[in-house]
Amino acid sequence: MSKRSGKPVEILLVEDNPADVRLTQEALKNGKVLNKLSVVGDGVEALSFLNRKGKYADAPRPGLILLDLNLPKKKGCEVLEEIKKDPSLRRIPVVVLSISKNEQDIIKSYNRHANCYITKPVDLDQFVNVVKSIEDFWLTIVKLPPNNKK
C-alpha cells in the first residue's frame, strides 16, 4: 500500500508494446507498494479511460499516468496535451516513459506539462529498476493531490 494514504494508488499505463506492459506489471508486482494497474494500448483508448467513456464508464481515476509517446491512433504528446488542458485531469502526474532520446520529444513533452520524462532502458534489469524507481518516487516520496472523482 502507498505510504501517502494507506490505500493502493491507481496507475494508468498507456503502452502498446506487450513486452513493456508485462515488464511494468512484474516490476510493480514485485515492489513493496501494492497498487492497481490499468493498461490501455493506444492514445484514443487512454482518453476514453480517463473520460470514462464507453467500456470505461466505471474506470477508476488514476493517481499516476505512465505514458508512452509512440502510440497508435493518437500519439502520446497529443494525449498529454489533452490531459493537461482538461481541468478535471490536469493534476494527475504524467510520467512520459519512452524509448525516444530525441531532444525534440523531450522538449515537446515538457512544453505540454509532463511531470517528468524518462527514457526506457533496453536492458531488462534496468527497465525493472526504472519502473521500481518511478513507483518509489511518485508513490512514496511525492505528495500527490487528492484523487478527484471528476
VMD Tcl script that draws the C-alpha trace (Angstrom):
set ca {
  {0.00 0.00 0.00}
  {1.09 3.53 -0.64}
  {2.65 5.37 2.26}
  {0.86 8.55 1.23}
  {-2.68 7.47 2.06}
  {-2.69 3.87 3.21}
  {-4.70 2.94 0.11}
  {-3.50 1.48 -3.17}
  {-2.87 4.08 -5.85}
  {-4.50 3.69 -9.24}
  {-1.92 3.73 -12.04}
  {-2.81 4.01 -15.71}
  {-0.20 2.57 -18.07}
  {-0.61 3.75 -21.66}
  {1.61 1.37 -23.61}
  {1.20 -0.53 -26.89}
  {4.20 -2.86 -26.51}
  {3.04 -6.09 -24.77}
  {6.58 -6.86 -23.57}
  {6.86 -3.45 -21.86}
  {3.40 -3.94 -20.32}
  {4.48 -7.32 -18.87}
  {7.75 -5.89 -17.55}
  {5.96 -2.97 -15.91}
  {3.39 -5.29 -14.35}
  {6.15 -7.53 -12.98}
  {8.18 -4.63 -11.61}
  {5.15 -3.16 -9.84}
  {4.04 -6.56 -8.54}
  {7.46 -7.20 -7.02}
  {7.57 -3.76 -5.39}
  {6.70 -3.00 -1.79}
  {3.76 -0.78 -2.70}
  {0.53 -2.51 -3.72}
  {-1.15 -0.53 -6.45}
  {-3.85 -1.15 -9.03}
  {-2.58 -1.02 -12.60}
  {-4.90 -0.45 -15.54}
  {-3.48 -0.78 -19.05}
  {-4.63 0.70 -22.35}
  {-2.87 0.19 -25.66}
  {-3.36 3.42 -27.59}
  {-3.98 7.14 -27.21}
  {-7.69 7.07 -28.09}
  {-8.29 4.32 -25.54}
  {-6.35 6.32 -22.93}
  {-8.61 9.33 -23.34}
  {-11.73 7.13 -23.25}
  {-10.47 5.61 -20.00}
  {-9.68 8.99 -18.46}
  {-13.00 10.50 -19.56}
  {-14.92 7.35 -18.56}
  {-16.49 6.79 -21.96}
  {-17.88 3.60 -23.46}
  {-16.50 0.44 -21.86}
  {-14.59 2.66 -19.41}
  {-17.69 4.26 -17.84}
  {-16.70 2.82 -14.44}
  {-12.94 3.30 -14.82}
  {-11.08 4.37 -11.69}
  {-9.50 7.81 -11.63}
  {-5.74 7.22 -11.76}
  {-3.39 8.88 -9.32}
  {-0.50 8.47 -11.77}
  {-0.21 8.00 -15.54}
  {2.72 6.25 -17.24}
  {2.56 7.38 -20.87}
  {4.46 6.09 -23.88}
  {4.91 8.63 -26.71}
  {4.85 6.27 -29.69}
  {1.26 5.09 -29.62}
  {-1.16 4.04 -32.35}
  {-4.31 6.06 -33.15}
  {-3.27 9.12 -31.13}
  {0.33 9.96 -30.23}
  {1.39 10.29 -26.61}
  {2.16 14.01 -26.93}
  {-1.40 14.64 -28.12}
  {-2.79 12.61 -25.21}
  {-0.56 14.53 -22.80}
  {-1.75 17.85 -24.21}
  {-5.41 16.85 -23.83}
  {-4.86 15.65 -20.26}
  {-3.15 18.87 -19.20}
  {-5.80 21.07 -20.85}
  {-8.64 19.32 -19.01}
  {-9.29 20.86 -15.55}
  {-10.54 17.52 -14.20}
  {-7.38 15.65 -15.32}
  {-4.51 18.15 -15.30}
  {-3.39 17.48 -11.71}
  {-2.78 13.79 -12.39}
  {1.00 13.40 -12.68}
  {2.07 12.14 -16.09}
  {5.38 10.32 -16.39}
  {6.44 10.05 -20.02}
  {8.16 6.70 -20.41}
  {9.53 6.48 -23.94}
  {12.28 4.78 -25.90}
  {12.97 8.11 -27.62}
  {16.06 10.07 -26.61}
  {15.19 12.72 -29.20}
  {15.64 16.18 -27.70}
  {12.55 17.47 -29.55}
  {10.38 14.75 -27.97}
  {11.69 15.71 -24.54}
  {11.08 19.44 -25.14}
  {7.62 18.75 -26.60}
  {6.70 16.65 -23.56}
  {7.75 19.30 -21.05}
  {6.08 22.05 -23.11}
  {2.88 20.02 -22.76}
  {3.43 19.88 -18.98}
  {4.73 16.34 -18.50}
  {5.74 15.88 -14.88}
  {8.86 14.04 -15.96}
  {10.42 12.32 -18.97}
  {12.21 9.01 -18.64}
  {13.94 7.15 -21.44}
  {13.14 3.43 -21.32}
  {16.26 1.37 -20.96}
  {16.58 -1.55 -23.38}
  {18.21 -3.78 -20.76}
  {15.65 -5.89 -18.89}
  {17.07 -5.40 -15.40}
  {17.49 -1.66 -15.92}
  {13.88 -1.40 -17.15}
  {12.63 -3.12 -13.99}
  {14.80 -0.80 -11.86}
  {13.40 2.27 -13.64}
  {9.81 1.18 -13.01}
  {10.59 0.48 -9.34}
  {12.24 3.91 -9.07}
  {9.15 5.56 -10.57}
  {6.98 3.73 -8.07}
  {9.24 4.60 -5.13}
  {9.44 8.27 -6.06}
  {5.88 9.00 -7.19}
  {4.05 6.80 -4.72}
  {6.11 7.01 -1.54}
  {8.10 10.27 -1.64}
  {5.96 12.74 -3.61}
  {2.83 14.22 -2.07}
  {0.13 13.72 -4.71}
  {-3.07 15.77 -4.94}
  {-6.31 14.14 -3.75}
  {-7.76 11.64 -6.19}
  {-10.70 13.65 -7.57}
  {-13.66 11.76 -8.94}
  {-14.02 14.42 -11.68}
}
mol new
graphics top color blue
foreach p $ca { graphics top sphere $p radius 0.5 }
foreach p [lrange $ca 0 end-1] q [lrange $ca 1 end] { graphics top cylinder $p $q radius 0.2 }
display resetview
